[in-house]
Amino acid sequence: MNMREKQLSYEYFFEGKIMKARLDQVELPNGKTAPREVCEHVGGVGVLPIDKDGNVILVRQFRYPYDTELLEIPAGKLDHGEGESIADCGARELKEETGCTAGRMVPLGCVYPSPGFLTEVVHLFAALDLTEGEMQPDEDEFVEVVRLPIAEAENMVARDEIRDAKTALALYRARLKNLF
């Protein structure tokens, strides 16, 4: 069965720095039409740092949309222009948020955080062979570095204490790739 929907029209309602919101009208496979709300996002990168002692390095930060602090892998937006590769973005975010640089970046694939309306693609990496240094957070970024044994981070996912999708998936995929 062909499930593809065909865009008939679109109208933008908001255009910001990292996202745009639009309303589309689509033709469904059965010939009927339906509205689709779409949030276009620049995309991002998330990095799971794994140190030589078998710990993961996460960051705790306040997330305004949820009005709470979350524990996450270092991550950021692909908003530095076309000259910055996905891997370079990951390395930049790792350095900014944790002070670490990686001797090796292992791709962990991509994740679609909310495919019902959001175009964001988050590219995931594991950062290995770490060298530690000084954090360089953005001026509007306030993060606390949290170092946890891998098993504890995985248990926190199981206990619903880590709710961030990119973090849970990065831990799972790193486990499947036998990176720890």
C-alpha positions in Angstrom: 0.0 0.0 0.0 1.2 3.5 -0.9 1.0 5.6 2.2 2.7 8.7 0.8 1.0 12.0 1.4 1.3 14.8 -1.2 1.7 18.4 -0.2 -0.9 20.6 -1.8 -0.2 23.9 -0.1 1.7 25.4 2.8 1.7 28.6 4.8 4.4 29.7 7.3 3.1 31.2 10.6 6.4 31.7 12.4 10.0 31.9 11.3 12.6 32.0 14.1 16.4 31.4 14.4 16.2 27.6 14.7 12.8 26.7 13.6 9.9 27.6 11.4 6.2 26.6 11.9 3.9 26.0 9.0 0.5 24.6 8.1 0.3 22.3 5.1 -2.7 20.8 3.3 -2.0 17.3 2.0 -3.7 14.8 -0.2 -4.0 11.4 1.5 -3.6 8.1 -0.2 -7.4 7.7 -0.4 -7.7 11.0 -2.2 -9.1 13.0 0.7 -7.3 16.1 2.1 -6.0 16.8 5.6 -4.1 19.5 7.5 -0.5 18.9 8.7 1.2 21.1 11.2 5.0 21.0 10.6 7.8 22.5 12.7 11.0 22.7 10.5 14.1 22.5 12.7 17.8 23.0 11.8 18.7 19.6 13.4 21.4 18.8 15.9 24.0 16.5 17.2 24.2 14.6 20.5 27.5 13.1 21.9 27.8 10.3 24.5 31.2 10.8 26.2 32.6 7.5 27.7 35.7 7.9 29.8 38.5 5.4 30.4 37.0 4.3 33.7 33.7 3.2 32.2 31.7 6.3 33.1 29.5 8.4 30.9 29.7 12.2 31.1 26.3 13.8 31.0 25.1 17.4 31.6 22.3 18.6 33.8 20.5 21.7 32.5 17.2 23.5 32.9 14.8 22.9 30.0 12.3 25.7 29.8 9.6 23.9 27.8 9.3 21.3 30.6 10.1 23.7 33.4 12.6 21.2 34.9 16.2 20.2 34.9 17.1 17.2 32.7 20.1 14.9 32.5 21.3 14.6 28.9 24.2 13.9 26.7 26.0 17.0 25.5 24.2 18.2 22.4 23.6 21.2 20.2 22.1 22.6 17.0 23.5 22.5 13.5 23.4 26.3 13.3 27.0 27.3 12.6 26.6 27.2 8.8 27.3 24.8 6.0 31.1 24.8 6.7 30.6 22.9 9.9 30.2 19.1 9.5 28.0 17.0 11.7 31.1 15.5 13.4 32.6 18.9 13.9 29.4 20.1 15.5 29.5 17.2 17.9 33.1 17.9 18.8 32.3 21.6 19.4 29.3 20.8 21.6 31.4 18.2 23.6 34.1 20.8 24.2 31.7 23.6 25.1 29.5 21.6 27.5 32.1 19.2 29.2 35.5 20.5 28.3 36.4 17.2 26.7 37.9 16.4 23.3 37.6 13.0 21.8 40.3 11.0 20.2 37.6 9.0 18.5 34.0 9.8 17.5 31.9 6.7 16.8 28.7 7.3 14.8 25.5 6.0 16.6 23.0 6.8 13.8 20.2 9.3 13.9 17.0 9.8 15.8 13.7 11.6 14.8 12.6 13.1 18.2 9.0 13.7 17.3 8.2 12.6 13.7 4.5 13.5 13.9 5.2 17.2 13.3 8.9 17.9 13.7 11.6 17.7 11.0 14.5 17.7 13.4 17.1 15.0 12.9 19.6 14.4 15.7 22.9 12.7 14.8 24.4 10.7 17.6 28.0 9.9 18.4 29.9 8.2 21.1 33.1 10.1 22.1 36.0 7.9 23.2 39.6 8.3 24.2 38.7 11.6 26.0 41.1 14.4 26.9 39.7 16.6 29.6 40.0 20.4 29.6 38.0 23.6 30.3 34.3 23.9 29.5 33.4 26.7 27.1 29.6 27.0 27.4 27.6 29.5 25.3 26.7 32.7 27.2 23.1 31.6 27.6 24.0 28.0 28.5 24.2 26.9 32.2 25.2 23.2 32.6 26.5 21.0 35.3 28.7 18.1 34.3 27.6 14.7 35.9 29.8 11.7 35.6 28.1 8.3 36.1 28.9 4.7 35.8 27.4 3.4 32.6 25.2 0.9 34.6 23.8 3.7 36.7 22.9 5.8 33.7 21.2 2.8 32.1 19.3 2.2 35.4 18.2 5.8 35.5 16.7 5.3 32.0 14.9 2.2 33.3 13.6 4.1 36.4 12.3 6.9 34.2 14.8 9.4 35.7 16.5 10.1 32.3 13.7 11.0 29.9 15.6 12.7 27.2 15.2 10.5 24.0 18.6 11.2 22.5 20.3 10.3 25.7 18.4 7.0 26.2 18.9 6.0 22.5 22.6 6.9 22.6 23.1 4.7 25.7 21.2 1.9 24.0 23.0 2.0 20.7 26.4 2.3 22.4 25.5 -0.8 24.4 24.5 -2.6 21.2 27.8 -1.6 19.5 29.8 -3.0 22.6 31.4 0.4 23.2 31.3 -0.4 27.0 
